[in-house]
Amino acid sequence: MAYDGHTVVINYPKDVDKAIKYLMTQSIVGFDTETRPTFKKGQVHKVCLLQIATHDECFLFRINKTGLTDSIRKFFESKNVLKVGLSIHDDFRALHKLSEFEPAAYVELQGYVKQFDIADNSLQKIYAILFGKRISKGQRLTNWEADVLTESQQAYASLDAKACLQIYEYLASKKFDKDKSQYIVKDSE
């Protein structure tokens, strides 16, 4: 699966407010975060990328450069925009290490998919079950703190956030029929 939208990389604090102002006009978004991987025991990195996707575009906030600004915190606290993600409690925990906020209006896909008897809870597997397409995780272990994100990193990060939005909207539309799915869903027994 390839990302088919427009990506906007936010590297500077001055550009954050404009992007968040636009995102606050949306009724629903998908989101995710990325952290530089660690390869040494005991080494820990802070979350450095926040991806927020609409239907047409994805904003990649380089929070290692911009910080977790007041407008980003207010966005996560807004009850007017539904924020959909996978493993979002982990994302919120990582973001809280940068600054405190009270998340509102969000959907955790790992819990949401259970009502559709989908037993797998990874983004890649849920996407395959619903759409029959594979999301590559090849960029997952790249350096998200790099000075410049590669096109492959941007596409990967954007797709992860947009996939959350697509999964939620597809399931909420009641179009998914587990009995007609060619992929494994949980037995109802």
Z-matrix of the N, CA and C atoms (Angstrom, degrees):
N
C 1 1.450
C 2 1.523 1 108.84
N 3 1.290 2 117.55 1 133.51
C 4 1.464 3 122.30 2 179.65
C 5 1.526 4 109.65 3 -114.10
N 6 1.317 5 116.28 4 146.84
C 7 1.462 6 120.86 5 177.53
C 8 1.516 7 108.80 6 -73.11
N 9 1.340 8 116.25 7 132.66
C 10 1.457 9 120.07 8 -174.54
C 11 1.525 10 113.64 9 -116.99
N 12 1.303 11 117.51 10 13.26
C 13 1.458 12 120.41 11 -178.52
C 14 1.515 13 112.33 12 -105.93
N 15 1.301 14 115.18 13 -170.27
C 16 1.462 15 123.38 14 178.57
C 17 1.526 16 108.13 15 -97.45
N 18 1.322 17 116.78 16 137.85
C 19 1.464 18 121.87 17 179.96
C 20 1.518 19 109.99 18 -114.09
N 21 1.329 20 115.31 19 134.45
C 22 1.456 21 121.90 20 176.72
C 23 1.530 22 107.44 21 -119.72
N 24 1.319 23 116.15 22 117.94
C 25 1.467 24 121.12 23 178.86
C 26 1.527 25 108.29 24 -93.83
N 27 1.329 26 115.58 25 125.26
C 28 1.469 27 122.11 26 -179.34
C 29 1.526 28 107.93 27 -105.28
N 30 1.333 29 116.38 28 107.77
C 31 1.460 30 122.43 29 -178.05
C 32 1.524 31 113.61 30 -102.90
N 33 1.339 32 117.23 31 -17.39
C 34 1.456 33 120.39 32 -171.43
C 35 1.527 34 110.92 33 -124.88
N 36 1.337 35 116.20 34 141.06
C 37 1.466 36 119.89 35 -179.64
C 38 1.536 37 112.80 36 -54.63
N 39 1.327 38 117.13 37 -33.72
C 40 1.475 39 120.39 38 -177.76
C 41 1.532 40 112.30 39 -64.20
N 42 1.326 41 118.30 40 -21.78
C 43 1.463 42 121.41 41 -178.39
C 44 1.532 43 113.38 42 -92.71
N 45 1.327 44 116.67 43 -11.22
C 46 1.465 45 120.96 44 -176.16
C 47 1.523 46 111.22 45 -65.06
N 48 1.338 47 117.33 46 -49.05
C 49 1.461 48 120.87 47 -174.33
C 50 1.526 49 112.85 48 -59.74
N 51 1.332 50 116.30 49 -40.57
C 52 1.476 51 120.13 50 179.50
C 53 1.534 52 110.50 51 -62.48
N 54 1.327 53 116.73 52 -44.27
C 55 1.466 54 120.57 53 179.72
C 56 1.524 55 111.10 54 -65.74
N 57 1.317 56 116.84 55 -43.67
C 58 1.469 57 120.37 56 -179.60
C 59 1.527 58 110.44 57 -65.77
N 60 1.319 59 117.36 58 -38.02
C 61 1.477 60 120.55 59 177.48
C 62 1.531 61 109.73 60 -57.56
N 63 1.325 62 116.71 61 -43.58
C 64 1.465 63 120.49 62 177.01
C 65 1.534 64 110.74 63 -65.26
N 66 1.325 65 117.26 64 -46.12
C 67 1.473 66 120.53 65 -178.41
C 68 1.521 67 112.16 66 -62.55
N 69 1.326 68 117.40 67 -29.11
C 70 1.468 69 120.90 68 178.28
C 71 1.534 70 111.84 69 -69.23
N 72 1.338 71 117.78 70 -12.77
C 73 1.468 72 120.85 71 177.44
C 74 1.531 73 111.62 72 -87.00
N 75 1.318 74 116.86 73 -7.13
C 76 1.461 75 121.65 74 -177.76
C 77 1.534 76 109.73 75 -87.13
N 78 1.321 77 116.47 76 151.01
C 79 1.470 78 119.37 77 176.74
C 80 1.531 79 111.05 78 -88.86
N 81 1.338 80 116.73 79 -25.44
C 82 1.458 81 120.91 80 -177.68
C 83 1.523 82 109.70 81 -151.83
N 84 1.337 83 115.91 82 142.89
C 85 1.460 84 121.82 83 176.85
C 86 1.527 85 108.87 84 -141.41
N 87 1.307 86 115.73 85 159.44
C 88 1.455 87 121.69 86 169.86
C 89 1.514 88 107.84 87 -103.68
N 90 1.330 89 116.54 88 148.71
C 91 1.459 90 117.35 89 178.14
C 92 1.515 91 111.89 90 -147.40
N 93 1.329 92 113.48 91 161.27
C 94 1.457 93 121.79 92 179.20
C 95 1.521 94 107.13 93 -160.52
N 96 1.320 95 116.30 94 170.42
C 97 1.463 96 121.03 95 174.37
C 98 1.518 97 108.72 96 -133.63
N 99 1.318 98 115.33 97 161.47
C 100 1.454 99 121.64 98 174.83
C 101 1.522 100 108.92 99 -132.64
N 102 1.304 101 114.79 100 145.55
C 103 1.458 102 122.67 101 178.18
C 104 1.521 103 108.27 102 -130.04
N 105 1.309 104 115.81 103 140.92
C 106 1.454 105 119.53 104 176.90
C 107 1.527 106 108.84 105 -57.89
N 108 1.333 107 117.42 106 129.68
C 109 1.466 108 119.30 107 -178.42
C 110 1.527 109 111.66 108 -69.41
N 111 1.308 110 115.02 109 153.86
C 112 1.461 111 120.31 110 176.52
C 113 1.520 112 108.79 111 -113.21
N 114 1.311 113 114.72 112 142.59
C 115 1.456 114 119.76 113 -179.35
C 116 1.528 115 111.84 114 -121.62
N 117 1.346 116 114.94 115 4.08
C 118 1.465 117 120.21 116 177.80
C 119 1.518 118 108.96 117 -119.66
N 120 1.306 119 116.46 118 135.97
C 121 1.456 120 121.80 119 179.34
C 122 1.530 121 109.92 120 -58.86
N 123 1.333 122 115.41 121 132.63
C 124 1.450 123 121.72 122 177.94
C 125 1.520 124 114.16 123 87.44
N 126 1.331 125 117.78 124 -12.05
C 127 1.464 126 121.42 125 179.67
C 128 1.522 127 108.94 126 -82.87
N 129 1.324 128 116.56 127 132.36
C 130 1.457 129 121.51 128 -178.76
C 131 1.530 130 108.65 129 -133.54
N 132 1.310 131 116.45 130 137.00
C 133 1.462 132 121.89 131 176.09
C 134 1.521 133 109.41 132 -114.23
N 135 1.324 134 115.30 133 154.49
C 136 1.464 135 120.61 134 177.03
C 137 1.524 136 109.32 135 -83.85
N 138 1.325 137 115.60 136 154.54
C 139 1.461 138 120.57 137 175.78
C 140 1.534 139 107.07 138 -58.11
N 141 1.323 140 116.34 139 137.83
C 142 1.462 141 118.60 140 -175.21
C 143 1.529 142 113.58 141 -127.14
N 144 1.319 143 117.86 142 -10.94
C 145 1.462 144 120.40 143 -178.82
C 146 1.515 145 109.54 144 -136.34
N 147 1.318 146 115.43 145 132.57
C 148 1.464 147 122.97 146 175.33
C 149 1.520 148 107.03 147 -119.05
N 150 1.347 149 116.19 148 122.83
C 151 1.453 150 121.06 149 179.32
C 152 1.522 151 108.56 150 -108.82
N 153 1.332 152 116.73 151 128.25
C 154 1.454 153 121.67 152 176.00
C 155 1.523 154 107.46 153 -129.15
N 156 1.353 155 115.71 154 120.16
C 157 1.466 156 120.83 155 -174.16
C 158 1.516 157 112.22 156 -114.18
N 159 1.322 158 114.82 157 138.41
C 160 1.461 159 122.92 158 168.07
C 161 1.528 160 106.19 159 -101.41
N 162 1.306 161 116.88 160 -169.79
C 163 1.467 162 119.52 161 178.25
C 164 1.531 163 112.14 162 -67.89
N 165 1.336 164 116.73 163 -29.48
C 166 1.459 165 120.79 164 -172.84
C 167 1.519 166 115.87 165 -108.95
N 168 1.332 167 116.18 166 -23.07
C 169 1.460 168 117.51 167 -175.94
C 170 1.520 169 111.58 168 -149.69
N 171 1.316 170 113.62 169 165.28
C 172 1.456 171 119.94 170 178.60
C 173 1.524 172 109.18 171 -131.43
N 174 1.317 173 114.92 172 132.60
C 175 1.454 174 121.85 173 177.31
C 176 1.522 175 108.24 174 -99.25
N 177 1.313 176 116.03 175 125.11
C 178 1.455 177 122.00 176 178.07
C 179 1.527 178 107.81 177 -106.91
N 180 1.325 179 115.37 178 103.14
C 181 1.455 180 121.72 179 -179.01
C 182 1.527 181 108.45 180 -87.55
N 183 1.319 182 117.51 181 114.51
C 184 1.468 183 122.71 182 178.57
C 185 1.530 184 107.45 183 -81.27
N 186 1.330 185 117.24 184 76.54
C 187 1.463 186 120.04 185 -172.51
C 188 1.527 187 112.78 186 -68.08
N 189 1.335 188 117.43 187 -13.34
C 190 1.458 189 118.57 188 170.37
C 191 1.530 190 110.35 189 -68.94
N 192 1.328 191 117.53 190 -18.66
C 193 1.463 192 122.37 191 178.27
C 194 1.524 193 112.28 192 -105.35
N 195 1.334 194 117.37 193 -36.59
C 196 1.466 195 120.88 194 -175.06
C 197 1.524 196 113.03 195 -93.74
N 198 1.321 197 116.03 196 -23.73
C 199 1.453 198 120.15 197 -170.73
C 200 1.523 199 109.70 198 81.18
N 201 1.313 200 116.31 199 170.33
C 202 1.464 201 121.30 200 176.06
C 203 1.526 202 106.16 201 -91.01
N 204 1.310 203 116.25 202 91.63
C 205 1.463 204 123.01 203 -170.48
C 206 1.529 205 111.87 204 -71.50
N 207 1.334 206 115.03 205 167.03
C 208 1.470 207 120.86 206 176.57
C 209 1.521 208 110.72 207 -57.62
N 210 1.326 209 117.29 208 -40.65
C 211 1.466 210 119.36 209 -177.22
C 212 1.527 211 111.39 210 -67.67
N 213 1.321 212 118.55 211 -35.26
C 214 1.468 213 120.50 212 176.58
C 215 1.522 214 109.70 213 -66.88
N 216 1.313 215 116.59 214 -43.40
C 217 1.474 216 119.67 215 177.85
C 218 1.530 217 110.66 216 -61.39
N 219 1.319 218 117.34 217 -43.91
C 220 1.473 219 120.91 218 178.88
C 221 1.529 220 110.87 219 -63.45
N 222 1.329 221 116.81 220 -35.75
C 223 1.461 222 120.62 221 177.00
C 224 1.529 223 109.82 222 -60.77
N 225 1.328 224 117.53 223 -47.68
C 226 1.461 225 120.46 224 -179.89
C 227 1.525 226 112.55 225 -67.38
N 228 1.314 227 117.50 226 -24.07
C 229 1.463 228 121.35 227 178.22
C 230 1.526 229 112.81 228 -87.72
N 231 1.325 230 117.23 229 -10.56
C 232 1.463 231 121.54 230 -177.90
C 233 1.525 232 111.30 231 -67.94
N 234 1.321 233 115.27 232 135.08
C 235 1.462 234 121.43 233 176.04
C 236 1.529 235 111.07 234 -90.55
N 237 1.325 236 117.33 235 -4.33
C 238 1.465 237 122.00 236 -175.37
C 239 1.524 238 114.16 237 -89.22
N 240 1.321 239 117.34 238 -15.96
C 241 1.469 240 121.41 239 -179.09
C 242 1.527 241 107.75 240 -120.42
N 243 1.330 242 116.79 241 119.41
C 244 1.461 243 121.04 242 176.34
C 245 1.522 244 108.18 243 -77.56
N 246 1.328 245 115.66 244 126.38
C 247 1.453 246 122.19 245 -178.04
C 248 1.524 247 108.81 246 -110.82
N 249 1.332 248 116.46 247 120.98
C 250 1.456 249 122.25 248 -174.79
C 251 1.521 250 109.27 249 -113.48
N 252 1.328 251 115.35 250 129.98
C 253 1.451 252 119.43 251 179.02
C 254 1.515 253 111.56 252 -153.45
N 255 1.302 254 115.80 253 175.38
C 256 1.461 255 122.79 254 179.29
C 257 1.524 256 107.78 255 -121.26
N 258 1.313 257 116.73 256 131.57
C 259 1.472 258 122.45 257 -173.49
C 260 1.522 259 110.51 258 59.97
N 261 1.314 260 116.12 259 39.19
C 262 1.461 261 119.32 260 -174.78
C 263 1.521 262 113.32 261 -69.99
N 264 1.313 263 117.53 262 -22.54
C 265 1.463 264 118.00 263 176.44
C 266 1.533 265 109.50 264 -64.50
N 267 1.330 266 116.45 265 -36.03
C 268 1.466 267 120.48 266 174.92
C 269 1.530 268 110.39 267 -67.09
N 270 1.346 269 116.16 268 -41.15
C 271 1.465 270 120.07 269 178.19
C 272 1.529 271 110.37 270 -62.27
N 273 1.335 272 117.03 271 -46.62
C 274 1.460 273 119.96 272 179.90
C 275 1.528 274 111.28 273 -63.34
N 276 1.317 275 117.03 274 -39.93
C 277 1.466 276 120.39 275 178.54
C 278 1.532 277 109.95 276 -60.57
N 279 1.328 278 116.79 277 -44.05
C 280 1.468 279 120.52 278 179.40
C 281 1.524 280 111.38 279 -65.90
N 282 1.331 281 117.08 280 -40.84
C 283 1.465 282 120.68 281 178.99
C 284 1.524 283 111.57 282 -68.15
N 285 1.328 284 117.13 283 -34.28
C 286 1.466 285 120.70 284 178.49
C 287 1.528 286 111.99 285 -64.80
N 288 1.309 287 117.52 286 -22.26
C 289 1.468 288 119.74 287 175.89
C 290 1.528 289 111.12 288 -69.09
N 291 1.336 290 115.61 289 -20.05
C 292 1.466 291 120.43 290 177.64
C 293 1.522 292 111.34 291 -91.76
N 294 1.345 293 116.33 292 -38.95
C 295 1.458 294 121.29 293 -179.35
C 296 1.530 295 109.19 294 -169.60
N 297 1.304 296 116.40 295 147.34
C 298 1.471 297 121.19 296 -179.04
C 299 1.526 298 111.39 297 -81.91
N 300 1.314 299 116.18 298 145.17
C 301 1.460 300 123.70 299 171.90
C 302 1.522 301 106.90 300 -160.67
N 303 1.327 302 116.69 301 162.96
C 304 1.467 303 122.34 302 179.29
C 305 1.523 304 108.95 303 -108.62
N 306 1.325 305 118.66 304 100.80
C 307 1.465 306 120.29 305 -177.98
C 308 1.528 307 111.86 306 -62.12
N 309 1.330 308 115.27 307 141.13
C 310 1.465 309 121.51 308 177.75
C 311 1.523 310 109.04 309 -138.07
N 312 1.318 311 116.11 310 155.18
C 313 1.472 312 123.46 311 174.51
C 314 1.525 313 111.63 312 53.67
N 315 1.324 314 115.60 313 67.35
C 316 1.459 315 119.16 314 178.25
C 317 1.523 316 110.42 315 -137.30
N 318 1.324 317 115.07 316 157.16
C 319 1.460 318 122.98 317 177.92
C 320 1.524 319 107.84 318 -124.32
N 321 1.322 320 115.95 319 127.38
C 322 1.459 321 122.73 320 174.46
C 323 1.523 322 107.06 321 -93.01
N 324 1.319 323 116.96 322 109.82
C 325 1.466 324 121.06 323 -175.80
C 326 1.521 325 113.30 324 -61.28
N 327 1.328 326 118.26 325 -33.32
C 328 1.467 327 119.33 326 -178.98
C 329 1.523 328 110.93 327 -59.96
N 330 1.303 329 117.75 328 -36.26
C 331 1.460 330 120.81 329 176.15
C 332 1.519 331 111.96 330 -81.00
N 333 1.322 332 116.58 331 -38.99
C 334 1.459 333 121.83 332 -176.48
C 335 1.530 334 112.48 333 -61.10
N 336 1.342 335 117.92 334 -40.18
C 337 1.465 336 120.72 335 -175.37
C 338 1.532 337 112.42 336 -69.93
N 339 1.309 338 117.35 337 -18.98
C 340 1.472 339 120.17 338 -178.31
C 341 1.525 340 112.13 339 -62.02
N 342 1.322 341 117.71 340 -33.36
C 343 1.465 342 119.47 341 179.39
C 344 1.529 343 112.64 342 -67.72
N 345 1.331 344 116.31 343 -12.32
C 346 1.460 345 121.67 344 176.83
C 347 1.529 346 110.97 345 -103.52
N 348 1.335 347 115.61 346 13.08
C 349 1.463 348 123.59 347 -179.87
C 350 1.526 349 113.53 348 59.63
N 351 1.326 350 115.85 349 30.29
C 352 1.455 351 120.43 350 174.80
C 353 1.526 352 106.73 351 -90.10
N 354 1.321 353 115.60 352 113.90
C 355 1.463 354 120.77 353 -173.71
C 356 1.533 355 111.81 354 -81.88
N 357 1.318 356 117.18 355 -34.10
C 358 1.462 357 120.24 356 -179.75
C 359 1.523 358 109.24 357 -72.40
N 360 1.319 359 116.45 358 143.47
C 361 1.453 360 117.15 359 -179.22
C 362 1.528 361 114.10 360 -128.04
N 363 1.319 362 117.78 361 19.12
C 364 1.464 363 119.26 362 172.87
C 365 1.531 364 107.72 363 -91.56
N 366 1.307 365 115.88 364 149.40
C 367 1.459 366 120.84 365 -179.16
C 368 1.524 367 110.88 366 -56.92
N 369 1.323 368 116.14 367 -44.05
C 370 1.456 369 121.51 368 -177.99
C 371 1.532 370 111.32 369 -60.48
N 372 1.326 371 116.65 370 -44.57
C 373 1.465 372 119.90 371 -177.64
C 374 1.524 373 112.18 372 -73.20
N 375 1.318 374 117.61 373 -40.99
C 376 1.463 375 120.45 374 178.14
C 377 1.522 376 109.66 375 -61.42
N 378 1.322 377 117.14 376 -44.34
C 379 1.461 378 121.35 377 -179.76
C 380 1.529 379 110.75 378 -61.42
N 381 1.321 380 116.35 379 -42.14
C 382 1.473 381 120.32 380 179.14
C 383 1.523 382 111.03 381 -64.54
N 384 1.318 383 117.44 382 -41.19
C 385 1.467 384 121.17 383 179.28
C 386 1.518 385 110.76 384 -61.75
N 387 1.322 386 117.30 385 -43.49
C 388 1.466 387 120.96 386 -175.46
C 389 1.516 388 114.07 387 -80.48
N 390 1.330 389 116.86 388 -39.87
C 391 1.456 390 119.95 389 -170.33
C 392 1.527 391 114.30 390 -116.73
N 393 1.331 392 116.88 391 -6.16
C 394 1.453 393 120.10 392 179.78
C 395 1.519 394 113.75 393 66.07
N 396 1.341 395 116.83 394 24.00
C 397 1.462 396 121.43 395 -179.57
C 398 1.517 397 108.90 396 -125.95
N 399 1.326 398 114.65 397 152.30
C 400 1.462 399 121.30 398 -176.93
C 401 1.526 400 110.50 399 -101.63
N 402 1.333 401 115.48 400 132.44
C 403 1.455 402 121.42 401 172.21
C 404 1.523 403 107.04 402 -98.02
N 405 1.307 404 116.44 403 122.33
C 406 1.459 405 120.87 404 179.23
C 407 1.525 406 110.00 405 -75.01
N 408 1.311 407 115.73 406 138.30
C 409 1.463 408 121.23 407 177.27
C 410 1.527 409 110.53 408 -107.94
N 411 1.322 410 116.78 409 20.95
C 412 1.457 411 121.99 410 -175.36
C 413 1.521 412 114.93 411 -61.76
N 414 1.320 413 118.39 412 -28.10
C 415 1.466 414 121.21 413 -177.56
C 416 1.528 415 112.91 414 -90.81
N 417 1.317 416 117.58 415 -5.22
C 418 1.464 417 121.93 416 -172.64
C 419 1.524 418 112.94 417 -54.60
N 420 1.304 419 117.80 418 -39.71
C 421 1.462 420 121.40 419 -174.80
C 422 1.532 421 113.30 420 -98.07
N 423 1.321 422 116.81 421 26.93
C 424 1.458 423 119.90 422 177.48
C 425 1.529 424 109.73 423 -89.93
N 426 1.310 425 116.65 424 173.04
C 427 1.465 426 121.45 425 -177.71
C 428 1.532 427 110.39 426 -82.56
N 429 1.313 428 115.90 427 101.17
C 430 1.463 429 121.77 428 -179.18
C 431 1.524 430 112.15 429 -76.27
N 432 1.330 431 117.45 430 -8.37
C 433 1.461 432 121.59 431 176.07
C 434 1.530 433 111.88 432 -96.47
N 435 1.321 434 117.08 433 4.99
C 436 1.466 435 120.59 434 -179.68
C 437 1.528 436 109.65 435 -54.39
N 438 1.316 437 116.16 436 151.73
C 439 1.457 438 120.29 437 -178.43
C 440 1.532 439 111.47 438 -57.73
N 441 1.330 440 115.54 439 -40.68
C 442 1.467 441 121.70 440 178.09
C 443 1.521 442 108.12 441 -129.42
N 444 1.328 443 116.77 442 130.99
C 445 1.461 444 120.21 443 176.27
C 446 1.522 445 109.49 444 -77.94
N 447 1.323 446 116.62 445 135.54
C 448 1.459 447 120.64 446 177.94
C 449 1.527 448 109.65 447 -70.52
N 450 1.322 449 116.22 448 163.73
C 451 1.467 450 120.41 449 176.11
C 452 1.525 451 110.47 450 -59.83
N 453 1.332 452 116.89 451 -37.77
C 454 1.472 453 120.68 452 178.65
C 455 1.522 454 111.03 453 -64.65
N 456 1.320 455 117.53 454 -41.76
C 457 1.465 456 120.37 455 177.09
C 458 1.524 457 110.71 456 -63.52
N 459 1.317 458 116.95 457 -43.59
C 460 1.461 459 121.00 458 -179.71
C 461 1.527 460 110.72 459 -61.75
N 462 1.324 461 116.86 460 -44.32
C 463 1.472 462 120.88 461 -179.60
C 464 1.527 463 110.83 462 -65.19
N 465 1.314 464 116.77 463 -43.44
C 466 1.470 465 121.45 464 178.99
C 467 1.531 466 110.62 465 -60.94
N 468 1.325 467 116.48 466 -50.41
C 469 1.457 468 120.96 467 -177.66
C 470 1.531 469 111.27 468 -63.59
N 471 1.314 470 116.71 469 -40.87
C 472 1.463 471 121.05 470 179.42
C 473 1.521 472 111.63 471 -65.64
N 474 1.331 473 115.95 472 -42.49
C 475 1.466 474 120.31 473 -179.94
C 476 1.521 475 111.53 474 -63.89
N 477 1.323 476 118.15 475 -40.34
C 478 1.465 477 120.51 476 179.22
C 479 1.525 478 111.23 477 -58.61
N 480 1.332 479 117.09 478 -44.57
C 481 1.469 480 120.39 479 -179.45
C 482 1.528 481 110.97 480 -69.87
N 483 1.331 482 116.72 481 -43.38
C 484 1.467 483 119.47 482 -178.77
C 485 1.534 484 111.29 483 -67.99
N 486 1.324 485 117.37 484 -35.08
C 487 1.468 486 120.69 485 178.86
C 488 1.523 487 110.83 486 -60.65
N 489 1.326 488 117.32 487 -37.29
C 490 1.475 489 120.49 488 177.26
C 491 1.524 490 110.31 489 -60.07
N 492 1.310 491 116.11 490 -44.84
C 493 1.467 492 121.41 491 178.48
C 494 1.526 493 110.81 492 -63.44
N 495 1.328 494 117.05 493 -45.71
C 496 1.467 495 121.20 494 -179.23
C 497 1.531 496 111.74 495 -62.80
N 498 1.309 497 117.00 496 -43.33
C 499 1.474 498 120.95 497 -179.69
C 500 1.514 499 110.30 498 -60.77
N 501 1.321 500 116.31 499 -49.84
C 502 1.465 501 120.09 500 -178.28
C 503 1.530 502 111.06 501 -60.26
N 504 1.317 503 116.69 502 -49.17
C 505 1.466 504 119.40 503 -176.86
C 506 1.530 505 111.87 504 -64.40
N 507 1.312 506 117.61 505 -37.47
C 508 1.460 507 120.70 506 178.71
C 509 1.528 508 110.75 507 -65.02
N 510 1.318 509 117.02 508 -46.36
C 511 1.464 510 119.93 509 179.41
C 512 1.529 511 111.34 510 -67.56
N 513 1.313 512 117.14 511 -40.07
C 514 1.469 513 120.84 512 -179.89
C 515 1.535 514 111.59 513 -65.69
N 516 1.335 515 116.94 514 -26.15
C 517 1.468 516 121.08 515 -179.97
C 518 1.522 517 112.15 516 -76.25
N 519 1.345 518 116.29 517 -8.47
C 520 1.472 519 123.09 518 -179.40
C 521 1.526 520 113.00 519 66.45
N 522 1.333 521 117.90 520 22.92
C 523 1.463 522 121.67 521 178.76
C 524 1.525 523 112.86 522 -82.09
N 525 1.340 524 116.94 523 -19.69
C 526 1.459 525 119.87 524 -177.49
C 527 1.518 526 110.32 525 -77.74
N 528 1.324 527 115.81 526 126.81
C 529 1.463 528 122.13 527 176.63
C 530 1.527 529 106.98 528 -119.29
N 531 1.328 530 115.69 529 104.68
C 532 1.468 531 119.43 530 -175.88
C 533 1.520 532 112.41 531 -60.58
N 534 1.329 533 117.08 532 -28.26
C 535 1.462 534 119.99 533 -179.59
C 536 1.527 535 112.53 534 -71.12
N 537 1.319 536 116.65 535 -20.78
C 538 1.463 537 120.40 536 179.34
C 539 1.527 538 112.14 537 -102.30
N 540 1.315 539 116.77 538 0.00
C 541 1.457 540 120.49 539 -179.33
C 542 1.519 541 109.86 540 -73.97
N 543 1.339 542 115.80 541 135.50
C 544 1.462 543 120.00 542 177.41
C 545 1.519 544 111.02 543 -82.46
N 546 1.326 545 116.71 544 -3.24
C 547 1.462 546 121.36 545 -178.89
C 548 1.512 547 110.46 546 -105.21
N 549 1.298 548 115.00 547 161.31
C 550 1.457 549 121.04 548 -176.03
C 551 1.522 550 110.76 549 -72.54
N 552 1.310 551 115.52 550 126.75
C 553 1.443 552 121.70 551 169.20
C 554 1.509 553 106.87 552 -120.56
N 555 1.294 554 116.82 553 164.03
C 556 1.457 555 122.01 554 -175.45
C 557 1.529 556 110.87 555 -62.20
N 558 1.331 557 116.32 556 138.09
C 559 1.464 558 120.16 557 174.68
C 560 1.528 559 109.18 558 -66.88
N 561 1.303 560 116.81 559 142.07
C 562 1.469 561 121.55 560 -177.90
C 563 1.527 562 111.56 561 -82.41
N 564 1.293 563 118.83 562 -1.79
C 565 1.448 564 121.09 563 -175.51
C 566 1.502 565 113.36 564 -71.53
